[in-house]
Structures are given as structure tokens and as C-alpha cells.
């Protein structure tokens, strides 16, 4: 499972809000909702977030093993 807790921490550190993602960087509100719910997003979205936040992928997403 991929989770995006690190995204919100990185955004806080960088001073970027979800409003700014929507208004300044054209990240769709549905995409933001998917990230908040730890649902699938495209690799292009992850790449765009890394470029916006000037960070690495591991600053945005984390893999957790599936529970059996």
C-alpha cells in the first residue's frame, strides 16, 4: 500500500497549501482528495508534486507492506 503522509509533512515544511496546489499549479481537487484518502494517483502527478515541492519521491510517498 502506498500512503501520502509524507506529502502533507513536506507541504507544511515548504509552506505550500492544498489551495495553492489547486490554484497555482492546477492540481485537481479530486486528485488532492485521492491523495488524502491514500488512493491511486498517476506517476505524472507524483512527478509534478516533486517538481512543485522541489523534493524527492520519498518525501511525498511511502510504501507499507500489505497486511495479511
N, CA, C and O atoms as a Maestro MAE file, in Angstrom:
{
 s_m_m2io_version
 :::
 2.0.0
}

f_m_ct {
 s_m_title
 :::
 protein
 m_atom[272] {
  # First column is atom index #
  i_m_mmod_type
  r_m_x_coord
  r_m_y_coord
  r_m_z_coord
  i_m_residue_number
  s_m_chain_name
  s_m_pdb_residue_name
  s_m_pdb_atom_name
  i_m_atomic_number
  :::
  1 25 0.840 -1.168 0.000 1 A "UNK " " N  " 7
  2 3 0.000 0.000 0.000 1 A "UNK " " CA " 6
  3 2 0.893 1.242 0.000 1 A "UNK " " C  " 6
  4 15 1.900 1.299 0.706 1 A "UNK " " O  " 8
  5 25 0.511 2.217 -0.792 2 A "UNK " " N  " 7
  6 3 1.221 3.491 -0.842 2 A "UNK " " CA " 6
  7 2 0.423 4.507 -0.036 2 A "UNK " " C  " 6
  8 15 -0.787 4.647 -0.213 2 A "UNK " " O  " 8
  9 25 1.121 5.219 0.858 3 A "UNK " " N  " 7
  10 3 0.457 6.275 1.624 3 A "UNK " " CA " 6
  11 2 1.175 7.601 1.374 3 A "UNK " " C  " 6
  12 15 2.339 7.623 0.976 3 A "UNK " " O  " 8
  13 25 0.473 8.694 1.611 4 A "UNK " " N  " 7
  14 3 0.990 10.022 1.279 4 A "UNK " " CA " 6
  15 2 1.139 10.924 2.492 4 A "UNK " " C  " 6
  16 15 1.084 12.146 2.359 4 A "UNK " " O  " 8
  17 25 1.327 10.338 3.685 5 A "UNK " " N  " 7
  18 3 1.522 11.144 4.898 5 A "UNK " " CA " 6
  19 2 2.714 12.088 4.739 5 A "UNK " " C  " 6
  20 15 2.678 13.229 5.199 5 A "UNK " " O  " 8
  21 25 3.750 11.610 4.095 6 A "UNK " " N  " 7
  22 3 4.958 12.429 3.917 6 A "UNK " " CA " 6
  23 2 4.689 13.650 3.042 6 A "UNK " " C  " 6
  24 15 5.345 14.680 3.199 6 A "UNK " " O  " 8
  25 25 3.736 13.546 2.127 7 A "UNK " " N  " 7
  26 3 3.376 14.690 1.285 7 A "UNK " " CA " 6
  27 2 2.927 15.853 2.147 7 A "UNK " " C  " 6
  28 15 3.384 16.982 1.965 7 A "UNK " " O  " 8
  29 25 2.025 15.580 3.093 8 A "UNK " " N  " 7
  30 3 1.469 16.659 3.918 8 A "UNK " " CA " 6
  31 2 2.543 17.263 4.811 8 A "UNK " " C  " 6
  32 15 2.539 18.470 5.053 8 A "UNK " " O  " 8
  33 25 3.462 16.437 5.304 9 A "UNK " " N  " 7
  34 3 4.580 16.944 6.108 9 A "UNK " " CA " 6
  35 2 5.487 17.830 5.259 9 A "UNK " " C  " 6
  36 15 5.907 18.900 5.699 9 A "UNK " " O  " 8
  37 25 5.785 17.385 4.048 10 A "UNK " " N  " 7
  38 3 6.648 18.154 3.150 10 A "UNK " " CA " 6
  39 2 5.978 19.470 2.766 10 A "UNK " " C  " 6
  40 15 6.626 20.516 2.737 10 A "UNK " " O  " 8
  41 25 4.694 19.417 2.475 11 A "UNK " " N  " 7
  42 3 3.969 20.649 2.144 11 A "UNK " " CA " 6
  43 2 4.024 21.633 3.309 11 A "UNK " " C  " 6
  44 15 4.242 22.826 3.098 11 A "UNK " " O  " 8
  45 25 3.831 21.151 4.522 12 A "UNK " " N  " 7
  46 3 3.897 22.015 5.708 12 A "UNK " " CA " 6
  47 2 5.274 22.669 5.820 12 A "UNK " " C  " 6
  48 15 5.388 23.873 6.050 12 A "UNK " " O  " 8
  49 25 6.311 21.857 5.654 13 A "UNK " " N  " 7
  50 3 7.685 22.376 5.735 13 A "UNK " " CA " 6
  51 2 7.964 23.429 4.676 13 A "UNK " " C  " 6
  52 15 8.659 24.412 4.934 13 A "UNK " " O  " 8
  53 25 7.418 23.220 3.480 14 A "UNK " " N  " 7
  54 3 7.680 24.124 2.355 14 A "UNK " " CA " 6
  55 2 6.706 25.303 2.319 14 A "UNK " " C  " 6
  56 15 6.885 26.233 1.533 14 A "UNK " " O  " 8
  57 25 5.675 25.267 3.169 15 A "UNK " " N  " 7
  58 3 4.705 26.365 3.201 15 A "UNK " " CA " 6
  59 2 3.746 26.365 2.025 15 A "UNK " " C  " 6
  60 15 3.275 27.423 1.609 15 A "UNK " " O  " 8
  61 25 3.452 25.186 1.483 16 A "UNK " " N  " 7
  62 3 2.529 25.049 0.351 16 A "UNK " " CA " 6
  63 2 1.213 24.475 0.866 16 A "UNK " " C  " 6
  64 15 1.205 23.502 1.619 16 A "UNK " " O  " 8
  65 25 0.103 25.083 0.454 17 A "UNK " " N  " 7
  66 3 -1.223 24.617 0.876 17 A "UNK " " CA " 6
  67 2 -1.918 23.880 -0.267 17 A "UNK " " C  " 6
  68 15 -1.506 23.967 -1.424 17 A "UNK " " O  " 8
  69 25 -2.975 23.157 0.080 18 A "UNK " " N  " 7
  70 3 -3.753 22.491 -0.970 18 A "UNK " " CA " 6
  71 2 -4.412 23.533 -1.871 18 A "UNK " " C  " 6
  72 15 -4.598 23.291 -3.063 18 A "UNK " " O  " 8
  73 25 -4.763 24.677 -1.316 19 A "UNK " " N  " 7
  74 3 -5.326 25.767 -2.127 19 A "UNK " " CA " 6
  75 2 -4.317 26.184 -3.196 19 A "UNK " " C  " 6
  76 15 -4.680 26.355 -4.359 19 A "UNK " " O  " 8
  77 25 -3.067 26.345 -2.810 20 A "UNK " " N  " 7
  78 3 -2.029 26.718 -3.773 20 A "UNK " " CA " 6
  79 2 -1.833 25.634 -4.826 20 A "UNK " " C  " 6
  80 15 -1.623 25.940 -6.000 20 A "UNK " " O  " 8
  81 25 -1.900 24.367 -4.415 21 A "UNK " " N  " 7
  82 3 -1.779 23.285 -5.397 21 A "UNK " " CA " 6
  83 2 -2.868 23.405 -6.452 21 A "UNK " " C  " 6
  84 15 -2.612 23.237 -7.644 21 A "UNK " " O  " 8
  85 25 -4.089 23.696 -6.003 22 A "UNK " " N  " 7
  86 3 -5.216 23.823 -6.939 22 A "UNK " " CA " 6
  87 2 -5.087 25.076 -7.801 22 A "UNK " " C  " 6
  88 15 -5.170 24.997 -9.027 22 A "UNK " " O  " 8
  89 25 -4.888 26.211 -7.178 23 A "UNK " " N  " 7
  90 3 -4.947 27.489 -7.886 23 A "UNK " " CA " 6
  91 2 -3.681 27.825 -8.671 23 A "UNK " " C  " 6
  92 15 -3.764 28.334 -9.789 23 A "UNK " " O  " 8
  93 25 -2.524 27.549 -8.104 24 A "UNK " " N  " 7
  94 3 -1.267 27.961 -8.740 24 A "UNK " " CA " 6
  95 2 -0.645 26.883 -9.619 24 A "UNK " " C  " 6
  96 15 0.095 27.184 -10.556 24 A "UNK " " O  " 8
  97 25 -0.953 25.614 -9.308 25 A "UNK " " N  " 7
  98 3 -0.278 24.521 -10.004 25 A "UNK " " CA " 6
  99 2 -1.235 23.582 -10.726 25 A "UNK " " C  " 6
  100 15 -0.814 22.558 -11.263 25 A "UNK " " O  " 8
  101 25 -2.521 23.925 -10.743 26 A "UNK " " N  " 7
  102 3 -3.540 23.164 -11.480 26 A "UNK " " CA " 6
  103 2 -3.619 21.690 -11.088 26 A "UNK " " C  " 6
  104 15 -3.829 20.825 -11.938 26 A "UNK " " O  " 8
  105 25 -3.450 21.411 -9.802 27 A "UNK " " N  " 7
  106 3 -3.691 20.056 -9.300 27 A "UNK " " CA " 6
  107 2 -5.185 19.977 -8.989 27 A "UNK " " C  " 6
  108 15 -5.698 20.747 -8.177 27 A "UNK " " O  " 8
  109 25 -5.864 19.060 -9.625 28 A "UNK " " N  " 7
  110 3 -7.314 18.930 -9.495 28 A "UNK " " CA " 6
  111 2 -7.714 18.590 -8.059 28 A "UNK " " C  " 6
  112 15 -7.011 17.847 -7.374 28 A "UNK " " O  " 8
  113 25 -8.840 19.134 -7.608 29 A "UNK " " N  " 7
  114 3 -9.311 18.862 -6.243 29 A "UNK " " CA " 6
  115 2 -9.606 17.374 -6.037 29 A "UNK " " C  " 6
  116 15 -9.463 16.866 -4.925 29 A "UNK " " O  " 8
  117 25 -10.015 16.674 -7.097 30 A "UNK " " N  " 7
  118 3 -10.235 15.224 -6.986 30 A "UNK " " CA " 6
  119 2 -8.922 14.487 -6.737 30 A "UNK " " C  " 6
  120 15 -8.883 13.499 -6.004 30 A "UNK " " O  " 8
  121 25 -7.861 14.973 -7.347 31 A "UNK " " N  " 7
  122 3 -6.542 14.372 -7.131 31 A "UNK " " CA " 6
  123 2 -6.097 14.589 -5.692 31 A "UNK " " C  " 6
  124 15 -5.558 13.679 -5.061 31 A "UNK " " O  " 8
  125 25 -6.318 15.778 -5.180 32 A "UNK " " N  " 7
  126 3 -5.967 16.064 -3.786 32 A "UNK " " CA " 6
  127 2 -6.761 15.159 -2.853 32 A "UNK " " C  " 6
  128 15 -6.220 14.653 -1.870 32 A "UNK " " O  " 8
  129 25 -8.028 14.954 -3.150 33 A "UNK " " N  " 7
  130 3 -8.864 14.060 -2.340 33 A "UNK " " CA " 6
  131 2 -8.315 12.631 -2.399 33 A "UNK " " C  " 6
  132 15 -8.274 11.939 -1.382 33 A "UNK " " O  " 8
  133 25 -7.894 12.191 -3.588 34 A "UNK " " N  " 7
  134 3 -7.335 10.841 -3.729 34 A "UNK " " CA " 6
  135 2 -6.058 10.703 -2.887 34 A "UNK " " C  " 6
  136 15 -5.834 9.669 -2.257 34 A "UNK " " O  " 8
  137 25 -5.241 11.730 -2.880 35 A "UNK " " N  " 7
  138 3 -4.025 11.710 -2.065 35 A "UNK " " CA " 6
  139 2 -4.370 11.651 -0.576 35 A "UNK " " C  " 6
  140 15 -3.757 10.894 0.176 35 A "UNK " " O  " 8
  141 25 -5.337 12.437 -0.161 36 A "UNK " " N  " 7
  142 3 -5.748 12.434 1.252 36 A "UNK " " CA " 6
  143 2 -6.290 11.073 1.668 36 A "UNK " " C  " 6
  144 15 -6.119 10.652 2.812 36 A "UNK " " O  " 8
  145 25 -6.941 10.389 0.737 37 A "UNK " " N  " 7
  146 3 -7.523 9.073 1.017 37 A "UNK " " CA " 6
  147 2 -6.559 7.923 0.724 37 A "UNK " " C  " 6
  148 15 -6.947 6.757 0.800 37 A "UNK " " O  " 8
  149 25 -5.304 8.243 0.388 38 A "UNK " " N  " 7
  150 3 -4.283 7.237 0.051 38 A "UNK " " CA " 6
  151 2 -4.736 6.324 -1.082 38 A "UNK " " C  " 6
  152 15 -4.495 5.117 -1.055 38 A "UNK " " O  " 8
  153 25 -5.390 6.909 -2.073 39 A "UNK " " N  " 7
  154 3 -5.822 6.162 -3.248 39 A "UNK " " CA " 6
  155 2 -4.797 6.337 -4.369 39 A "UNK " " C  " 6
  156 15 -3.872 7.141 -4.257 39 A "UNK " " O  " 8
  157 25 -4.972 5.578 -5.443 40 A "UNK " " N  " 7
  158 3 -4.036 5.622 -6.564 40 A "UNK " " CA " 6
  159 2 -4.029 6.985 -7.243 40 A "UNK " " C  " 6
  160 15 -5.073 7.602 -7.452 40 A "UNK " " O  " 8
  161 25 -2.824 7.440 -7.583 41 A "UNK " " N  " 7
  162 3 -2.637 8.613 -8.432 41 A "UNK " " CA " 6
  163 2 -1.599 8.242 -9.479 41 A "UNK " " C  " 6
  164 15 -0.883 7.253 -9.325 41 A "UNK " " O  " 8
  165 25 -1.517 9.022 -10.527 42 A "UNK " " N  " 7
  166 3 -0.592 8.699 -11.610 42 A "UNK " " CA " 6
  167 2 0.848 9.047 -11.237 42 A "UNK " " C  " 6
  168 15 1.105 9.864 -10.353 42 A "UNK " " O  " 8
  169 25 1.755 8.414 -11.926 43 A "UNK " " N  " 7
  170 3 3.171 8.727 -11.764 43 A "UNK " " CA " 6
  171 2 3.416 10.173 -12.185 43 A "UNK " " C  " 6
  172 15 4.264 10.852 -11.604 43 A "UNK " " O  " 8
  173 25 2.690 10.644 -13.178 44 A "UNK " " N  " 7
  174 3 2.827 12.029 -13.619 44 A "UNK " " CA " 6
  175 2 2.455 12.995 -12.496 44 A "UNK " " C  " 6
  176 15 3.100 14.029 -12.325 44 A "UNK " " O  " 8
  177 25 1.420 12.661 -11.734 45 A "UNK " " N  " 7
  178 3 1.025 13.503 -10.600 45 A "UNK " " CA " 6
  179 2 2.125 13.531 -9.550 45 A "UNK " " C  " 6
  180 15 2.460 14.594 -9.027 45 A "UNK " " O  " 8
  181 25 2.683 12.379 -9.242 46 A "UNK " " N  " 7
  182 3 3.767 12.324 -8.263 46 A "UNK " " CA " 6
  183 2 4.975 13.119 -8.742 46 A "UNK " " C  " 6
  184 15 5.611 13.821 -7.957 46 A "UNK " " O  " 8
  185 25 5.290 13.010 -10.024 47 A "UNK " " N  " 7
  186 3 6.397 13.768 -10.603 47 A "UNK " " CA " 6
  187 2 6.132 15.265 -10.489 47 A "UNK " " C  " 6
  188 15 7.023 16.033 -10.125 47 A "UNK " " O  " 8
  189 25 4.918 15.674 -10.798 48 A "UNK " " N  " 7
  190 3 4.547 17.092 -10.723 48 A "UNK " " CA " 6
  191 2 4.672 17.607 -9.287 48 A "UNK " " C  " 6
  192 15 5.186 18.702 -9.061 48 A "UNK " " O  " 8
  193 25 4.205 16.818 -8.322 49 A "UNK " " N  " 7
  194 3 4.311 17.223 -6.917 49 A "UNK " " CA " 6
  195 2 5.770 17.362 -6.488 49 A "UNK " " C  " 6
  196 15 6.123 18.305 -5.780 49 A "UNK " " O  " 8
  197 25 6.615 16.430 -6.915 50 A "UNK " " N  " 7
  198 3 8.040 16.511 -6.585 50 A "UNK " " CA " 6
  199 2 8.666 17.770 -7.179 50 A "UNK " " C  " 6
  200 15 9.489 18.420 -6.535 50 A "UNK " " O  " 8
  201 25 8.278 18.110 -8.401 51 A "UNK " " N  " 7
  202 3 8.798 19.325 -9.024 51 A "UNK " " CA " 6
  203 2 8.295 20.575 -8.315 51 A "UNK " " C  " 6
  204 15 9.068 21.503 -8.079 51 A "UNK " " O  " 8
  205 25 7.021 20.610 -7.975 52 A "UNK " " N  " 7
  206 3 6.444 21.760 -7.264 52 A "UNK " " CA " 6
  207 2 7.141 21.958 -5.922 52 A "UNK " " C  " 6
  208 15 7.526 23.073 -5.569 52 A "UNK " " O  " 8
  209 25 7.297 20.875 -5.189 53 A "UNK " " N  " 7
  210 3 7.854 20.944 -3.836 53 A "UNK " " CA " 6
  211 2 9.377 20.877 -3.818 53 A "UNK " " C  " 6
  212 15 9.993 21.009 -2.760 53 A "UNK " " O  " 8
  213 25 9.985 20.674 -4.981 54 A "UNK " " N  " 7
  214 3 11.434 20.535 -5.102 54 A "UNK " " CA " 6
  215 2 11.952 19.515 -4.080 54 A "UNK " " C  " 6
  216 15 12.792 19.809 -3.229 54 A "UNK " " O  " 8
  217 25 11.408 18.308 -4.211 55 A "UNK " " N  " 7
  218 3 11.757 17.248 -3.268 55 A "UNK " " CA " 6
  219 2 11.883 15.925 -4.010 55 A "UNK " " C  " 6
  220 15 11.682 15.857 -5.223 55 A "UNK " " O  " 8
  221 25 12.214 14.888 -3.274 56 A "UNK " " N  " 7
  222 3 12.328 13.548 -3.839 56 A "UNK " " CA " 6
  223 2 11.038 12.782 -3.602 56 A "UNK " " C  " 6
  224 15 10.223 13.168 -2.765 56 A "UNK " " O  " 8
  225 25 10.858 11.706 -4.334 57 A "UNK " " N  " 7
  226 3 9.638 10.904 -4.223 57 A "UNK " " CA " 6
  227 2 9.405 10.418 -2.796 57 A "UNK " " C  " 6
  228 15 8.268 10.384 -2.326 57 A "UNK " " O  " 8
  229 25 10.477 10.043 -2.109 58 A "UNK " " N  " 7
  230 3 10.296 9.550 -0.738 58 A "UNK " " CA " 6
  231 2 9.847 10.637 0.237 58 A "UNK " " C  " 6
  232 15 9.471 10.334 1.369 58 A "UNK " " O  " 8
  233 25 9.884 11.903 -0.195 59 A "UNK " " N  " 7
  234 3 9.336 12.999 0.609 59 A "UNK " " CA " 6
  235 2 7.838 13.166 0.383 59 A "UNK " " C  " 6
  236 15 7.191 13.977 1.046 59 A "UNK " " O  " 8
  237 25 7.287 12.396 -0.554 60 A "UNK " " N  " 7
  238 3 5.872 12.504 -0.924 60 A "UNK " " CA " 6
  239 2 5.111 11.223 -0.596 60 A "UNK " " C  " 6
  240 15 3.987 11.279 -0.097 60 A "UNK " " O  " 8
  241 25 5.711 10.086 -0.870 61 A "UNK " " N  " 7
  242 3 5.004 8.807 -0.745 61 A "UNK " " CA " 6
  243 2 5.844 7.799 0.030 61 A "UNK " " C  " 6
  244 15 7.071 7.887 0.093 61 A "UNK " " O  " 8
  245 25 5.139 6.842 0.615 62 A "UNK " " N  " 7
  246 3 5.796 5.772 1.363 62 A "UNK " " CA " 6
  247 2 5.065 4.463 1.101 62 A "UNK " " C  " 6
  248 15 3.836 4.423 1.050 62 A "UNK " " O  " 8
  249 25 5.832 3.402 0.938 63 A "UNK " " N  " 7
  250 3 5.246 2.076 0.740 63 A "UNK " " CA " 6
  251 2 5.149 1.362 2.080 63 A "UNK " " C  " 6
  252 15 6.119 1.292 2.834 63 A "UNK " " O  " 8
  253 25 3.967 0.835 2.364 64 A "UNK " " N  " 7
  254 3 3.758 -0.009 3.543 64 A "UNK " " CA " 6
  255 2 3.373 -1.400 3.062 64 A "UNK " " C  " 6
  256 15 2.546 -1.531 2.159 64 A "UNK " " O  " 8
  257 25 3.955 -2.439 3.645 65 A "UNK " " N  " 7
  258 3 3.581 -3.802 3.242 65 A "UNK " " CA " 6
  259 2 2.099 -4.061 3.521 65 A "UNK " " C  " 6
  260 15 1.532 -3.550 4.487 65 A "UNK " " O  " 8
  261 25 1.498 -4.855 2.663 66 A "UNK " " N  " 7
  262 3 0.093 -5.246 2.845 66 A "UNK " " CA " 6
  263 2 -0.025 -6.126 4.073 66 A "UNK " " C  " 6
  264 15 0.827 -6.978 4.326 66 A "UNK " " O  " 8
  265 25 -1.080 -5.917 4.827 67 A "UNK " " N  " 7
  266 3 -1.354 -6.787 5.978 67 A "UNK " " CA " 6
  267 2 -2.079 -8.023 5.482 67 A "UNK " " C  " 6
  268 15 -2.978 -7.933 4.646 67 A "UNK " " O  " 8
  269 25 -1.688 -9.165 5.995 68 A "UNK " " N  " 7
  270 3 -2.322 -10.414 5.561 68 A "UNK " " CA " 6
  271 2 -3.410 -10.836 6.502 68 A "UNK " " C  " 6
  272 15 -4.048 -11.866 6.286 68 A "UNK " " O  " 8
  :::
 }
 m_bond[271] {
  # First column is bond index #
  i_m_from
  i_m_to
  i_m_order
  :::
  1 1 2 1
  2 2 3 1
  3 3 4 2
  4 3 5 1
  5 5 6 1
  6 6 7 1
  7 7 8 2
  8 7 9 1
  9 9 10 1
  10 10 11 1
  11 11 12 2
  12 11 13 1
  13 13 14 1
  14 14 15 1
  15 15 16 2
  16 15 17 1
  17 17 18 1
  18 18 19 1
  19 19 20 2
  20 19 21 1
  21 21 22 1
  22 22 23 1
  23 23 24 2
  24 23 25 1
  25 25 26 1
  26 26 27 1
  27 27 28 2
  28 27 29 1
  29 29 30 1
  30 30 31 1
  31 31 32 2
  32 31 33 1
  33 33 34 1
  34 34 35 1
  35 35 36 2
  36 35 37 1
  37 37 38 1
  38 38 39 1
  39 39 40 2
  40 39 41 1
  41 41 42 1
  42 42 43 1
  43 43 44 2
  44 43 45 1
  45 45 46 1
  46 46 47 1
  47 47 48 2
  48 47 49 1
  49 49 50 1
  50 50 51 1
  51 51 52 2
  52 51 53 1
  53 53 54 1
  54 54 55 1
  55 55 56 2
  56 55 57 1
  57 57 58 1
  58 58 59 1
  59 59 60 2
  60 59 61 1
  61 61 62 1
  62 62 63 1
  63 63 64 2
  64 63 65 1
  65 65 66 1
  66 66 67 1
  67 67 68 2
  68 67 69 1
  69 69 70 1
  70 70 71 1
  71 71 72 2
  72 71 73 1
  73 73 74 1
  74 74 75 1
  75 75 76 2
  76 75 77 1
  77 77 78 1
  78 78 79 1
  79 79 80 2
  80 79 81 1
  81 81 82 1
  82 82 83 1
  83 83 84 2
  84 83 85 1
  85 85 86 1
  86 86 87 1
  87 87 88 2
  88 87 89 1
  89 89 90 1
  90 90 91 1
  91 91 92 2
  92 91 93 1
  93 93 94 1
  94 94 95 1
  95 95 96 2
  96 95 97 1
  97 97 98 1
  98 98 99 1
  99 99 100 2
  100 99 101 1
  101 101 102 1
  102 102 103 1
  103 103 104 2
  104 103 105 1
  105 105 106 1
  106 106 107 1
  107 107 108 2
  108 107 109 1
  109 109 110 1
  110 110 111 1
  111 111 112 2
  112 111 113 1
  113 113 114 1
  114 114 115 1
  115 115 116 2
  116 115 117 1
  117 117 118 1
  118 118 119 1
  119 119 120 2
  120 119 121 1
  121 121 122 1
  122 122 123 1
  123 123 124 2
  124 123 125 1
  125 125 126 1
  126 126 127 1
  127 127 128 2
  128 127 129 1
  129 129 130 1
  130 130 131 1
  131 131 132 2
  132 131 133 1
  133 133 134 1
  134 134 135 1
  135 135 136 2
  136 135 137 1
  137 137 138 1
  138 138 139 1
  139 139 140 2
  140 139 141 1
  141 141 142 1
  142 142 143 1
  143 143 144 2
  144 143 145 1
  145 145 146 1
  146 146 147 1
  147 147 148 2
  148 147 149 1
  149 149 150 1
  150 150 151 1
  151 151 152 2
  152 151 153 1
  153 153 154 1
  154 154 155 1
  155 155 156 2
  156 155 157 1
  157 157 158 1
  158 158 159 1
  159 159 160 2
  160 159 161 1
  161 161 162 1
  162 162 163 1
  163 163 164 2
  164 163 165 1
  165 165 166 1
  166 166 167 1
  167 167 168 2
  168 167 169 1
  169 169 170 1
  170 170 171 1
  171 171 172 2
  172 171 173 1
  173 173 174 1
  174 174 175 1
  175 175 176 2
  176 175 177 1
  177 177 178 1
  178 178 179 1
  179 179 180 2
  180 179 181 1
  181 181 182 1
  182 182 183 1
  183 183 184 2
  184 183 185 1
  185 185 186 1
  186 186 187 1
  187 187 188 2
  188 187 189 1
  189 189 190 1
  190 190 191 1
  191 191 192 2
  192 191 193 1
  193 193 194 1
  194 194 195 1
  195 195 196 2
  196 195 197 1
  197 197 198 1
  198 198 199 1
  199 199 200 2
  200 199 201 1
  201 201 202 1
  202 202 203 1
  203 203 204 2
  204 203 205 1
  205 205 206 1
  206 206 207 1
  207 207 208 2
  208 207 209 1
  209 209 210 1
  210 210 211 1
  211 211 212 2
  212 211 213 1
  213 213 214 1
  214 214 215 1
  215 215 216 2
  216 215 217 1
  217 217 218 1
  218 218 219 1
  219 219 220 2
  220 219 221 1
  221 221 222 1
  222 222 223 1
  223 223 224 2
  224 223 225 1
  225 225 226 1
  226 226 227 1
  227 227 228 2
  228 227 229 1
  229 229 230 1
  230 230 231 1
  231 231 232 2
  232 231 233 1
  233 233 234 1
  234 234 235 1
  235 235 236 2
  236 235 237 1
  237 237 238 1
  238 238 239 1
  239 239 240 2
  240 239 241 1
  241 241 242 1
  242 242 243 1
  243 243 244 2
  244 243 245 1
  245 245 246 1
  246 246 247 1
  247 247 248 2
  248 247 249 1
  249 249 250 1
  250 250 251 1
  251 251 252 2
  252 251 253 1
  253 253 254 1
  254 254 255 1
  255 255 256 2
  256 255 257 1
  257 257 258 1
  258 258 259 1
  259 259 260 2
  260 259 261 1
  261 261 262 1
  262 262 263 1
  263 263 264 2
  264 263 265 1
  265 265 266 1
  266 266 267 1
  267 267 268 2
  268 267 269 1
  269 269 270 1
  270 270 271 1
  271 271 272 2
  :::
 }
}
